[in-house]
Amino acid sequence: MCRHIAYLGTPLALGEVLVAPPHALYQQSWEPRRQRYGTVNADGFGVGWYAQGDPLPARYRRQGPIWADPGFTDLARVIRTGALLAAVRDATEPGADGEAAAAPFAAGRWLFSHNGAVGGWPGSLAALAASLPAEELLSLAARNDSALVWALLLHRLRAGDELGQALADTVLDVAKDAPASRLNLLVTDGERIAATAWGDTLWYLAEPGRRAVVASEPYDDDPRWREVPDRTLLVATRADVLLSPLKEPPS
C-alpha cells in the first residue's frame, strides 16, 4: 500500500537516497519492482530528516504524487542529513485526510511510517482504540488506520518502552484483533531504525560504520541488499543490524 525507506549514515543530500539511485523511492512512486499490493503510489508522500545538533526532525509532506512536486527535487538536492525516513503512499481509502495522512507521522524525536492496511478497519481496532487515553485518541494525526497504529505505538514509547519492543508489541496487538492486517512498520529516532516485516517486502543494506538503509525494496542492484523474512523485527544502528522473529499472536 506504499513504499518507505529509512537511512542512517554519513551525511548526504536527500536526493542521493530518494531520487538519484536507479530504483529510488521517487521512481517507486510509479514503478515499484516488488510491491505486492497496489501498483502506483500517488496518494501523497513525505520525508522527515534530522539536522545536525537538533534531535527533532523536520518534515516535508504533500497530498499529491511526489513526481508532481517540483519543489521537492530542489529540496532534495540541497538538504543534507545523516538520518531520514520517507514514504510514498497508495491510500487504503483514497483522499482520506490528504496531506495529514501522508507519512512520516511525527512526535518528538520519532518518525513513523506504515506500509500495509489494517484488516476490518475501523471496527477491528475498536477495543484497542478504546484502550488509549481520550486525549491521545482525540489527537490522532489523521482518521485512517496508519494514524491509529502510530498512536498505539507512540503510547508505548511515551511510557518508556524500548523502541524495538514497543514496535513488536504494537504489531502483535493489532494482528491479534485484526488478523488479516499487513503491518510493515518503520520508525526512527535519528539514531536507530526499527522495522517489521509483516505481510509485505522489507530489505536492508548495511555497511557498518558508514550506513544502514531499511526499505520496502532495494533502490539499486547492489548485491549486498538482504531481504528480511516475513514475521521479523529489525533493529538497526549505524554499527549493526539485528533481526528477531515475531511469533503469530494467539487466536
Secondary structure by P-SEA (a helix, b strand, c coil): cccccccccccccccccccccccccccccccccccccccccccccccccccccccccccccccccccccaaaaaaaacccccccccccccccccccccccccccccccccccccccccccccccaaaaaaaccaaaaaacccccaaaaaaaaaaaaaaacccaaaaaaaaaaaaaaaccccccccccccccbbbbbbccbbbbbccccccccccccccccccccbbbbcccbbbbbcccbbbbbbbccccc
